[in-house]
Amino acid sequence: MSIVINQFASTDRCGEFKSISTTIKALSYHEILIKILACGVCYVDCSYMGRNGDVLGHEPVGRVVKKGSSVERLNVGDIVGTSFLKFVCLDCRECNMNAFADHQVCDSRFEYKIPEGMKPKFAGPLFCSGVAVFNALYYSKVPPTDRVAVIGIGQLTIQFCHAWGVHCTKQEEIGFVVHDFLASKDLTPEYIDTLKKYDIIINTVSTSLVDWDLYLALLKPDQKSIKGSHVGGRYAIELMLEFAKRHNIKPTIEEYPLDLDGLHAAIACSEKNQAWY
């Protein structure tokens, strides 16, 4: 039986989307069909706008409504989330994200059960920025005795650091619980010389830092290395969800209807940097 999915695709004009539909003839043996309940809007989505026909959205959470013949670990009715890496087709160079829609067909091996009691609207962003910061802390083997500095807003970063038990210093004050704050305008070589140094800096901004040497001077002398954290593997995502549930980590969000008007409003808010956090 064919499956018709209604989607919101990019047009060739940035920030403008259109309603389209696609038909899936049948699910393959590892695939599932989920009914989208919530999908976060990430600034990365803004970076890919203007590519006509592309369906964006990489922070979806939904309910399983159908599954392929070989899907065993997920059942119809389960609430699941999709990571940024939602499948590997092993065929093409890049994959088309498709969660700005009413349904999504996914490879069940890249789907993750949402912990009981975690609302879909709060779970979506954990699959992007949430796992990025969890990766940074977990694979850097950060102990709870470390001092961590956070550049940018990083609201999820702060929550993970707080739950991790580390000393957390935030760049600018934004209202989340941290140990202290530093104002970027005060970061001069002379001022940095007076500060107690850090074990790790987590940079959450999407633009280039003005002076890398200035920020690296905040680190202890034996900690001068740079690592990247973008998407998480399946094991890390499962650990992250368990950790977030245990410590009640959730993003501060603004809500919009999951329709074309709601998408236009949410994208405009993100593109203009008007989102509160």
Disulfide bonds with the S-S distance in Angstrom:
none
